[in-house]
Structure formats: C-alpha cells, structure tokens
Amino acid sequence: MSIWGKVIGGVAGFALGGPLGALIGTYAGHKMDQARSGGGATLGHDTQTRQVAFTMAVIVLSAKMAKADGVVTREEVDAFKRVFHIPANEMKTVGKLFNEARKDASGFEPYAQQVAQMFVHEPAVLEELLGGLFHIARADGEVHPSELDFLTKVAAIFGFNQRDFERLRASFDTPEKSNPYEILGVSREENDAAIKKAYRKLIVENHPDKLIAQGLPQEFIDLANEKVAAINSAYDTIKKQRGFS
C-alpha cells in the first residue's frame, strides 16, 4: 500500500493523535478519542505513524501555503499533484483533504508544530517538507511575499534560523537564480576547508537512505535527490571558481 493509501485508509490515525490524527480520523470515518487528539499531543512514533504524519503535514501545509496569497492557482494544484505523485485512484480523497485545508491560510501552526515535534531530532526530514512547500510556492512563476512570509513562519516553527532558511530557499530556487554559496550555507569569505566541511555535512544529512530511515516516505525521496543534486552542483561551481579539488 502506498503512503497515500495509508493516509486515506486512516492507518495509524488513532496512534498519531493531535490535529493531524484528527484530520485523518475525520476523512476515514473514525471518531477520534478526545483524550488522544486534543492539545496537539503526539502519540505513536513508529515508522508508519511518522510517515503518515509527514504526508498529512505535506497536504495541509501545501494547501494553506497555496492559499497564503489569497488564491489557489491551477498551477499550484498541478504542482502538488506532480511533485507528490498521487495515484489516480487516491486523488479524489487527497483532493478533499487539500480543499478542506485550503479554505484559508490560517490555522496552520498546530499542524506545523505537531510534525516539528515528531521530527525534532531529524531536521533533514523537516527540510524536505519545507522544500516541498517551496515547490508549490514557485509553481505559478514566483514566490508571492505572503507565501514567503508563510514559509518563514513554518521554518521558524521547525526550528530553523534565518541562515538555515536562506540556505533552504536557495536549494530549491531555479538554477539561474541560485547562489552556490547560499546553497551550502556558507559565505564567500570562508576558506576552502570550511566550504568542504559544510558540503560534506549537507551530503550526509540529506542522503536519501538516511531520510528513509528517519521516516520520510519513499514517495518523497525524489525531492531529496533533487536537493542533493543542487548541493553537488553548487559545490562543483565553487570548486571551479576557486580552483580546488
């Protein structure tokens, strides 16, 4: 069963709890126990539960982020479908979840806080989620200021500082706009050794196998591969500019 099937079927919904689990329960036809779903509690940390939590967060935050500029465009909806490879037979129910969440851009904080708590020790997983949101934001050709504000707030909830945010933003920017130093999270003034160290750290943290082990669903690994490609490209560009190997 794909991760979307698990979400739609309500698998792990009761174990998940919190606002994400409650939303699963609503669409799976379950009545969540108030004691398990109230107060943003996060119950259950097995791999399946974490995968469902990640996927639900993607749906809810993508929808609310797309609404941040006041209108959800066809390009944004198409980008969501394209990036996250939703099977045709599961598109209708995922669409219901997306449509419910996109009614307005408010109320995203509890969802962001719950998934941040679940992956508090795996920041690379949260980076991939934020990267998916950047994909949706730029789908209509630009990242609207209100969307950027939304992304900044989500990043803060996830525990990223401003320098981390700018690095993530650069990693998912278009090639012609990307700055190789920003992608590696270093300044032009840093020496070659510091740049090599930053590069190696990012490669280790974003290795797809590590992300799978940390609870990232297989369906989302393509985003990780794209990010690693951007990191490698940035490092190659800097090496050529500086003349080191």
N, C-alpha and C positions, 0 to 999 in steps of 0.2 A: 504494500500500500504506500502511495506517495505521501509526502508530508501534508499535502492539501487534503487528501482523503482522511488523514488522521484528525486534522482540524475540523473538517466538516462532520465527521462521524462523532465528534465530541470525545475522542480518545484522549485520556489524561486530563479531561476538563475538571473532574472532581479533585484530582490530585493537585492541579495547578492553583486553584483558588484565585483571589484577588480580582481586579477588574477584567483581566484577560480571560480567566477561567469563567467568570460570569457571562462574558460575551459568547464564549464557546457554548456554554450551557443553554443560553437563550436560543441560539440557532440550531442546536442539536435536540431541542425539545426537552431539556432537563431543567429541573428546578434546583438551583444550587443552594446548598445549606448556607444560611446567612452567616453562620459562625466561621465557615470556611472561605466565603467570598468577601466578607466585609473587611474594611480597614486596609485594603491593599495587601493583605497577607500573601506571602508566597509559600505555598506548601508543595512539597514534592520537588526533588532535584535530580531525578533520574534522567537519562539521556532523552527519552521520548518526550517527557514533560518539558524539558528545556527546548527541544526542537519545536514543539507546538507553541511554546511561549514566544520564541523568536519569530516564528511565522505569523502569529497573531499580531505581534508588535509591528511587523512589516506592513500588514494590511491596514491596521488602524492608523499608524503614524503616516503612512504614504497617503492615505485618503485625507487626513486632516491637514497635512502639509500641502497637498494639491489644492485644497480649499483656502489656503492662507492668503492668496492674492485676490480672493473674492469670487473666483470662478474656477471650476474644474474643466480643463480643456480636453478635447478628444485626444490630443497628442499625449497628455499626461496619463490618461486612461490606457491608451495603447502602449505607452512606455512601461506602465505597470505590468501589463499582460506580457510584453516582450521580455522584460528583464527577469520576471519571476516564473516564466514557463508554466503557466497554469493549464492543466489538462482540460480539453474541451468539455468533458463530461462533469467537471467540477467548477466550471466558470460561473454558472448561474448562482450558486450559493456563495462563492467567494465574492461575486458582484454584489450580493445582498449585504454582506458584511462591509464591503467597501462603501457602498451607497449610504448605509446607516452611519458610518463613521464620518463621511464627508459632508454631512448636513451643515456642519460648521467646523471652524478650526479650533474652537475652544475645547477644553476638557481633555487635552492630550497628555497632560502632566502625569496623572495616575498610571497610565499605560507605560509611559517612558520610565517612570520611577520603578515600576514593578520589574520590567525587563532589566533595568540597570542593576537592581538588587540581585537578580538571579545570576547575572554575568559580571558581578563586581570584581571578580578575580581574573576575568578573561576579557580585558579591554579590546583585544583584536576582534572579538565577536561583535562587540558594540560598534567598532569601527566599520565593520561590514554592513551592519544595519544602517548606520548613518550614510555610508556610501550608496546604498540602495535609494535612500531618500534624495541624495544629490542627483541620481539618475532621473528620478521623477521630476525634480525641480527644473532641470535644464531641458526637459523634453520638448517644451514649446519654444526653445531657442534662446532663452535667457532665464537666469535665476532672479525672480522678482524680489525687490527689497523685503517685502513681507515674508516671502518664503525663506530668504536668508536669515531673517530675524527668528523665524520658527526653527530653522536648523541650528542656529546659535543657542537657542534655549534648550533644545533637545540635547545638544552636545554638552552643555553645562550640567544637565541632569545626569548624563552618562559619566560625568567626572573629567571631561576633557578641558584643559586650559586653552587660552586663546591661540598659543603657538601650535598645540595639537590640532585645533580646529582648522587653522590655516593650512597645515600640512595635509589634512584630510581633504580639504576643499581643493587643493592643488592636485592631489592624487586622482580625483575624479573630474578634473577640468578637461576641456578639449585640448588636444595636443598643441594647437597653435597658441593657446593662452597659458599653458602650464609653465611653471618656473621650476627647473630641476632642483634647485636648492630648497625651495619650499616643499617639494615632494618628499625630500629626505629629512626635512625639519631642521636644516642647518642654515647658517648664514654664509655669505661669500667670504667672510673674513676668517672662517675656521680653516685649520690646516688640513692637509691630506689625510692624516691619521684619524682625525675626528670625523671626517666625512666617511672614511672606510668603516669606522666603528658604527656610525649611525646607519649606514646601508646594511651592514650585516645584522644588526639588531632588528631592523624592519623586515628583512627577509625571513629571519627565524620566527618572528611574531606572526607573520602573515602567511606562513607556509600552509597550503590547503589541507594537508594531512593533520596538522595541529588544530586547525579550525574545526575539522570534522570531529576530532577527539574532544574538543571543548563544547560540542553541542550544536554546531552550525549544520543545518540540514544539507544533504548532498545537492539539493536543488539550487542552493545559493553559492556553490563553490565557484561558479563561473565568474561571479563578481570578485572573488578573492584572486582568481587567476589574472583577471584584468588589472587589478591593483598591483599585483606582483610585477606584471609586465611594465606598468608605469614606473615602478620603483627601479627596475632594471634599466629601463630606457633613460631615466634621469641620471642614474649613476654612470652609464656609458657616456652620456653627454658631458658630464662633469670631468670624467677621465680624459676625454678627448681635448677638452678645453684646457685642462691643467697639464696634460702630458704624463700622467702616471698610470701604472698598470695594476 
